[in-house]
Amino acid sequence: MAESDKLFAGSIPKFYDTLMVPLIFEAYAADMAKRVAALSPGAVLETAAGSGVVTRALAPRLGAGARYVVTDLNQPMLDYAATRQGADSRIEWRQADALHLPFDDASFDVVCCQFGAMFFPDRSAGYAEARRVLKPGGRLVFNVWDRIEENAFADEVTRAVAAVFPHDPPRFLARTPHGYHDVALIREDLSRAGFTGIEIETRDELSRSPSAREVATAYCQGTPLRNEIEARDASLLQLATDRAAEAIVSRHGEGPVEGKIQAHVIVATG
């Protein structure tokens, strides 16, 4: 993983939240919130919270006395997430590295993480940290994207942008968000971290947008793909966005568009 893959700063948090979240994250956030709330946890830790889509879905489902600690490695994303959340004394916002959590052993009933494990430089270490801060019988609930070929818009954008930079194609989407999809490897990493009960469900959803242009802007300007494009030639950001929009129109037509998205949802018990 390139260092720029982890950089969610500048205008990215706003584009990410206003465009990417409704495009691909909201449906899975609602699913995760439902799963976590069903466990009736008294204390929840969320890692890699991003712009707070899970936080907004889960907080209303937790009990009045629950403790909810929301963390992310990127302070700009965490700051943005906090602005989107109403005042709630149960929520503590804290910058934290999921591989080095600043919490005591056995502090939480549930650790949840939406589409963050793919960014961990050492997944087993991240899972081991989650297990360390879980109470006996606690659960780690997380999800990861399936391979890019099962996610229509991400695949189409990647191919279109590659054509703009044929000698050095930006591969952020395939490399990182969609680079950790092997179910056997996920099980192996969790087992190495000490988890014994591992349930994995593959879920497909439908991604919808008012236009191909919004989809292209979301991916090219609301994710670290933007960093890769600008590192090659910042003046070509708009051209790359245009080419991505054209590719989506050619496959899905003018006007509102929809495409398949697919992810693995994992619940692990130590």
C-alpha positions in Angstrom: 0.0 0.0 0.0 1.3 3.4 -1.0 1.6 6.1 1.8 -0.8 8.3 -0.2 -3.5 5.6 0.1 -4.0 6.6 3.8 -4.2 10.3 3.1 -7.7 11.6 3.5 -7.2 15.4 3.8 -7.9 18.7 2.0 -11.1 18.6 0.1 -11.3 14.8 0.2 -13.3 14.4 3.4 -16.2 16.6 2.1 -16.3 14.9 -1.3 -16.0 11.5 0.4 -19.0 12.2 2.7 -21.3 14.0 0.3 -20.7 11.7 -2.7 -19.0 8.4 -1.8 -21.1 7.8 1.4 -24.5 7.7 -0.3 -23.0 6.0 -3.4 -21.5 2.9 -1.7 -21.3 3.2 2.1 -24.7 3.9 3.5 -26.3 0.5 2.9 -23.4 -1.3 4.5 -23.4 1.1 7.4 -27.1 0.4 8.1 -26.3 -3.3 8.0 -23.4 -2.9 10.4 -25.4 -0.7 12.8 -28.2 -3.4 12.9 -25.7 -6.2 13.6 -23.9 -4.3 16.4 -27.1 -3.0 18.1 -28.5 -6.5 18.1 -25.7 -7.5 20.5 -26.9 -4.9 23.0 -23.4 -3.7 23.8 -22.7 -1.4 26.8 -19.4 -0.2 25.3 -18.5 0.0 21.6 -15.3 1.0 19.9 -15.3 2.1 16.3 -12.0 2.1 14.4 -11.4 3.8 11.0 -14.6 5.7 11.4 -14.0 7.9 8.4 -16.6 10.6 7.9 -18.9 9.0 10.5 -21.5 7.1 8.4 -21.6 4.1 10.8 -21.5 6.4 13.8 -24.6 8.2 12.5 -26.4 4.9 11.9 -25.4 3.2 15.1 -25.6 5.9 17.8 -29.5 6.1 17.7 -29.6 2.3 18.2 -27.5 2.2 21.3 -28.8 2.3 24.9 -29.0 5.5 26.9 -26.1 4.4 29.1 -23.9 3.1 26.4 -20.3 4.2 25.9 -19.3 4.8 22.2 -15.7 5.6 21.4 -15.2 6.7 17.8 -11.7 6.7 16.3 -9.8 7.2 13.1 -6.2 7.5 12.1 -6.9 10.7 10.1 -7.8 13.7 12.3 -9.3 15.7 9.3 -11.8 12.8 8.7 -12.6 12.6 12.4 -13.1 16.3 12.7 -15.5 16.2 9.7 -17.4 13.3 11.2 -17.9 15.1 14.5 -19.4 18.1 12.7 -22.0 15.7 11.1 -23.0 14.2 14.5 -25.4 15.9 16.9 -24.4 16.5 20.5 -24.3 13.1 22.3 -22.7 12.7 25.7 -22.3 8.9 25.0 -19.8 9.6 22.2 -16.1 10.2 22.6 -14.1 11.2 19.5 -10.5 10.2 19.6 -7.7 10.0 17.0 -6.2 6.5 17.2 -4.2 4.0 15.2 -6.2 0.7 15.0 -2.9 -1.2 15.4 -1.9 0.6 18.6 -5.1 1.3 20.5 -4.8 3.6 23.5 -7.3 1.6 25.6 -7.1 -0.9 28.4 -7.5 -4.6 27.9 -11.1 -5.9 28.0 -12.7 -2.5 27.7 -15.4 -3.0 25.0 -18.2 -5.4 24.2 -17.9 -4.8 20.5 -15.2 -3.4 18.2 -16.6 -2.4 14.7 -14.8 -1.2 11.6 -16.4 -0.4 8.3 -14.1 -0.8 5.3 -11.0 0.0 7.3 -9.1 -3.3 7.6 -7.9 -3.0 4.0 -5.8 0.0 5.1 -4.1 -1.8 8.0 -0.4 -2.3 7.2 -0.6 -5.5 9.4 -4.1 -6.9 9.5 -3.4 -9.7 12.1 -1.8 -7.0 14.4 -4.9 -4.9 13.9 -7.2 -7.8 14.7 -5.0 -8.8 17.7 -5.4 -5.2 19.1 -9.2 -5.4 18.7 -9.2 -8.8 20.5 -7.1 -7.3 23.3 -9.5 -4.5 24.0 -12.6 -6.8 23.8 -14.2 -8.3 26.9 -14.4 -12.1 27.1 -17.0 -13.1 24.5 -16.9 -9.8 22.8 -17.1 -9.5 19.0 -15.2 -7.8 16.2 -17.7 -6.8 13.5 -16.2 -5.5 10.2 -16.5 -5.5 6.5 -14.2 -5.3 3.5 -14.9 -4.9 -0.2 -14.9 -7.9 -2.5 -12.6 -7.9 -5.6 -12.9 -4.9 -7.9 -14.4 -6.9 -10.7 -17.5 -7.4 -8.5 -17.9 -3.6 -8.0 -18.9 -2.1 -11.3 -18.2 1.7 -10.8 -14.8 1.2 -9.1 -13.7 -1.1 -11.9 -14.9 1.2 -14.6 -13.3 4.3 -13.1 -10.0 2.4 -12.6 -9.9 1.4 -16.2 -10.8 4.8 -17.5 -8.2 6.6 -15.4 -5.6 4.1 -16.4 -6.1 5.1 -20.0 -5.2 8.7 -19.1 -1.9 7.5 -17.6 -1.1 4.4 -19.7 2.6 4.3 -18.6 1.9 4.6 -14.9 -1.8 3.8 -14.2 -3.2 4.8 -10.8 -4.2 1.6 -9.0 -5.4 2.9 -5.6 -8.9 1.4 -5.9 -7.8 -2.1 -7.0 -4.7 -2.1 -4.7 -6.2 -1.0 -1.4 -10.0 -0.8 -1.1 -10.5 -3.9 -3.2 -7.1 -5.5 -2.5 -8.1 -7.6 0.6 -10.9 -9.8 -0.6 -9.6 -13.4 -0.2 -11.9 -15.0 2.3 -9.4 -17.7 3.2 -6.7 -15.1 3.9 -9.2 -13.1 6.1 -9.9 -16.3 8.1 -6.2 -17.0 8.4 -5.4 -13.5 9.6 -8.2 -13.6 12.2 -7.1 -17.0 13.4 -3.5 -15.8 13.8 -4.8 -13.0 16.0 -6.6 -15.5 18.3 -10.2 -15.4 17.0 -11.9 -18.8 16.9 -15.5 -18.1 15.9 -15.4 -16.5 12.5 -18.5 -15.9 10.4 -18.2 -14.4 6.9 -21.2 -13.4 4.7 -20.8 -12.0 1.2 -23.4 -9.3 0.5 -24.2 -7.5 -2.7 -26.0 -4.2 -2.9 -26.9 -1.7 -5.6 -25.0 1.5 -5.9 -27.1 4.4 -7.3 -26.4 7.9 -8.3 -28.2 10.8 -10.1 -25.5 10.8 -12.8 -22.3 9.3 -14.1 -20.6 12.6 -13.5 -21.3 12.3 -9.7 -19.9 8.8 -9.6 -16.8 9.9 -11.5 -16.3 12.9 -9.2 -16.8 10.8 -6.1 -14.1 8.3 -7.0 -11.6 10.6 -8.7 -11.9 13.5 -6.2 -13.4 12.0 -3.0 -10.8 9.2 -2.4 -7.0 9.0 -2.3 -7.2 8.2 -6.0 -7.1 11.9 -6.3 -3.7 11.9 -4.6 -2.4 9.4 -7.2 -3.8 11.5 -10.2 -2.4 14.7 -8.9 1.0 13.2 -8.1 1.3 12.2 -11.8 -0.1 15.5 -13.2 -2.5 17.7 -11.2 -3.6 19.4 -14.4 -5.2 16.2 -15.6 -7.5 15.7 -12.6 -10.5 17.1 -14.5 -9.6 15.1 -17.7 -9.4 11.9 -15.6 -12.8 12.7 -14.1 -14.3 13.4 -17.5 -12.9 10.1 -18.9 -14.4 8.2 -15.9 -17.8 9.8 -16.4 -17.7 8.9 -20.1 -16.9 5.3 -19.3 -19.8 5.0 -16.9 -22.2 6.6 -19.4 -21.1 4.1 -22.1 -22.0 1.2 -19.8 -24.9 2.6 -17.8 -26.4 5.3 -20.0 -27.3 9.0 -19.4 -29.2 10.2 -16.4 -29.5 8.2 -13.2 -27.1 5.2 -13.0 -26.8 2.1 -10.9 -24.2 -0.6 -10.5 -23.4 -3.7 -8.4 -21.3 -3.4 -5.3 -20.2 -6.4 -3.2 -18.5 -6.8 0.2 -17.7 -9.4 2.8 -19.2 -8.9 6.3 -17.3 -10.6 9.1 -18.2 -11.3 12.8 -15.4 -12.7 14.8 -15.4 -13.9 18.5 -12.3 -14.5 20.5 
